[in-house]
Amino acid sequence: MTIWETIIIAIVEGLTEFLPVSSTGHMIIAQNLLGVESTDFVKAFTFIIQFGAILSVVCLYWKRFFRLNRTPVPEGCSALRRFLHKYDFYWKLLVAFIPAAVLGLLFSDAIDAMLESVTVVAVMLIVGGVFMLFCDKLFGNGNEKTELTEKRAFWIGVFQCISMIPGVSRSMATIVGGMAQKLTRKAAAEFSFFLAVPTMFAATVYKMAKLFMDGGTTVIVDNLTPLIVGNVVAFIVALLAIKFFISYVTKYGFKLFGYYRIIVGGVLLVLIFLGYDLQIV
C-alpha cells in the first residue's frame, strides 16, 4: 500500500466513522477503487487507524471527558451511589458500552461471518437510508430538558448492538437510540461520539491482541510509517467531520444522510450485479 493509498483510506475512515453512513461500506468502495489488495497489513491498518479517530473525539470534547460531576449529591445516598454520582459521565458510558461488549464477545465469529457479505452491507445501507429519511418525523428534535439517565444510556447501548450488522453504521444506531430516548439531535449525536471511544478502543485492542497472537507482530513493525500517517490523517479529518456533522444535523436533521446512504448502497448493488469482486476490508 503506497503512502497516497494510505492517506486516501485514512481520509475515508476519518470522514465516515462518526457520520451515520457506514464506514465499512465506504472502506469497501475505497479499497476496491484504489485496487488495494486485502492483505494482513491492510486488514490491520483499517482498524488500527480508528485510534486516530478516537483521539479526535477526546480532543474535541476534552472538558467533558476529564471533568467530574461536582453537583451536590442527593441526601441519603449510599457510598456507592455517591461514587457513581461523582463519576457520572464514565458510569453512563460504561452502562451504554456493556451490551455491545457482551454481544461482541459472545458472537464474534458470527459477526465476522456477516462481514464477508458485501451484499449485506449494501442492503443495510439502503434500509438504513430509507429509515433516516423519516427518523426526524418519528422522533422530532427531542427535548432540551431530557436528562441522560442510566436507563436511557443502557437503551442507547442496546441500539448500538444493531450496528454489528455490517452497513447499519454504529453512529446511526446510537444516534437513533438517543433520539428514541427523547434526546435532542445534538445531544444524541454527542453521546454517540462519546460512546465510540470505549467501543472502538475495545474493538481495536481486541483485534490487535488477536493479530499479535496469530503472529502479526512483524506486520505492524514493518509498516509503522503508514500506520502513523494513517492515524494522523484520520485524527485531523475526523475532527473536521465531527464539527461539520454537529452543526449540520442540529439545523437540518438526517434526511441528506439518508439519501446519501441509499445512493452508496445502490452503487454497491450495481457493482455486485455487474460481477465486480468486492472484498470486505
N, C-alpha and C positions, 0 to 999 in steps of 0.2 A: 504494500500500500504506500503510494507516494505521499509527500507532505501535503500536496494540494488535495488529494483524496481525503487525507486525514482532516484537513481544515473544513472541507465541504460537509463531510459526515458529522463533524462536531457542530457545525452551524445548524444542521438539520436537527440534531439532538437538542441543542440549546433552544431553538425556536419552538419545537413541538412538545417537549417534555412536560411543560406546565400549561399548555393550551389544550382544550378539550377536543383534540383532533387525532389522537393516537400516534405516538412516536414510533411504534412498531411498524405501522403501515408506511410511514414516511421513510423509515430506515430501509425497508424493502425496496421502495422505489429508488432511493438514492444509491444504494449499493448496486442495484442492477443497471441503472443508467450509467454509472461510472464503470461498470464491468469489473467490480472488485470481487475477487474470489472469496468465498466464505471459509477462510482458514481458521485455525485455532486462535491465532492472534486477533483476527478481525472480530470473531465472536467475543473474545475477551475485551477488546477495545470498546465495543458498543455498550458494555455495561460498566466498564471502569470509568469512562468519561461522564457517567452520571454523577460522579463525585463532584465534578466541577459545577454541575447544575445545582446540586445540593448546597454547595457553598454560596451560590448566588442568593438563595433564599435567606440563609443565615446572615449574610452581609446586608441585604436589603432591610431585613427586619430584626437587626441585632438587638435593638432595645427591647423587643418583645421576647426574644429568646433568652436574654440574660437579665431578666427582671423578675424578682419575686413578688408575690402578692402581699402588699403592705396594708390592705384594708383590714378593719377590725374583725376579729374572729367572733362569730355569734356566741353568746353566753351558753354555758352548759355543754360545750362540745368536748368530746374525748380527746386524748392526746393524739391519737391517730388522725382524727378529723382536723385538728389544729395543724398538724404536719401537712396534710393534703391541701389544706387551705393556703398555706404558705407557698407550696409548690404546685399551685392550681394549674398553671399552664402546662407543666410537664405531665402532671397526672392525667389531664384530659387527653393529651397526645397519646399517652400510654394506653388509656382506655380505648381510644379510637384505633390504635395500632394492633391491639391484641387479635381481633377477628381475622385479619389478613395474615398475621404471623402464624396463627394456629392452622388455618386452612392451607397456607402456603407450605408448611412443613408436612401436613398430612397428605396433600395431593400434589406434591412437587412433580412427580412423574407424569401424572395426568395433564398437568398444566403444560409441561414441556412437550407432551404429545400434541396438544392443541396448537402449540406454536409451530408445528410442522406444516399446518394448513394455511396457505395464503388465501384460499377461498373463504375460510372462516373470518380472517381479518377484513377482507373486502366486504363481506356481507354485514359484519357488525359495524363497520364504518358507516354503511348506508343506513342500517337500522338506527344507530345512534344519531345520525344526522337528521333523520326524519323526526326522532323524538325531540331533538334540540330546536326544531322549528316551532314546536308547540310548548316547550317547557316554561317559557315566560308567561304564557297564558295560564298554564296549570298552576304555577306557584307564585306568579306575580313577582314583586321585588321584596318579599318578606316583610319583617317588622323590625325597625331600628331598635326597639326595646327588647327583642328576643334575646335571652341570655343563653350562652353555650353551656348547658349543664352536662353532667356526666352521662346522663341518659341520651341526650342529643349527640354527644361525642361518640358514644358507642354505636348508635344507629348510622352515623356517618361512616364509621369503620366498617359496618356491615355492608353498606353500599359500596365501599371500596373493594370488597371481595368480588363484586361483579366484574371489576376490571381485570380479573385473572383470565377472563375470556379475551383472547387477543383481538385487538381492534376496538374494544369498548372505550379505552382511554381511562387511566386512573384519575386524571384531572376531572374528566366529565362525570365519572361515577361519584366522586366525593363532593363535587360542587352541587350536583343534583341532590345528593344526600343531605347537604347542608340546607338547600332551599326547601326540601321536603320537611325539614325541621324548623321552618319559618325564619331562617336566617336571611339577611339581605344578600343580593348577588355578590356584593363586595365582601361581606363577612364570610360567606360560603367559599368564595374563591381564595381568600387569605388563609382560611383554615385548611383548605386543600393543599396550599403551598406548605404550610407548617407540617401537615401530616406526611407530606412527601419526604421530609428529611429523615425521620426514623424508618419509614417504609423502604425508601430507596437505599438508604445506608445499610439496612439489614440485608436487603436483597443483594447488594454489591458485595458485602462481606461474605455472605453465604456462597455466592458464585465464585468469589476469589478463593475461598477455602477449598471448594471442590476442585478448582483449577490446580491449586498447589498440590492437593492430594493425588491428582491424576498426573503429576509430573510436569506441570506447566510453568514452573519457575523460570526456566530458560526462556520461554516465550516472552515473559514480562521483562526480564533483564535485558534481552537483546533488542527490545523495542521501547526503551524508556523515552527517547526523544518524541516519537509520535504520541505517546501516552501523555506526556507533559503538555505538548502543544494542544492536543485534543481537549484536555481538561481546562486549559486556559481559555480556549475559544468557546467551549461550552459554557463556561462561567460568565464570560462577557455577554454572549448572545442571550443566555437565559435571563440575565439581569435586565436587559432591554426588553425582552419578551414579556416578562412579568409586569414591568411598569406599563407597557402598552396595554396588556390584557386587562389589568385592573381598571385603568382609565376607560377603556372602550366598553367593557361589559357593564360597568356601573351606569353608563349613559344609554347604551343601545341594546343590551341583552345578548342573547346567544344565537339569534337567527342566522347571522353571517357564517358562524362556525358550522351550523347545521348544513347549509348549502355547500360549504367547502368540503365537509366530510362526505356528502353524497357524491360530489364530483370525483374526489380521490378514490372512493370505493368503486365508483363506476369505471374509472380508468383501470384499476387493478383487475376488475372482472373482464373488461375488454381484452387486456393483455393476456389473461389466462385463457380466454376463448380463442385468441389468435395463436395460442400454442407457445407463448413465451415461458421459459423455465424460470419462474421466480423463486428465489430462495429466501427463507427467513434468516435474518442476521442473528 
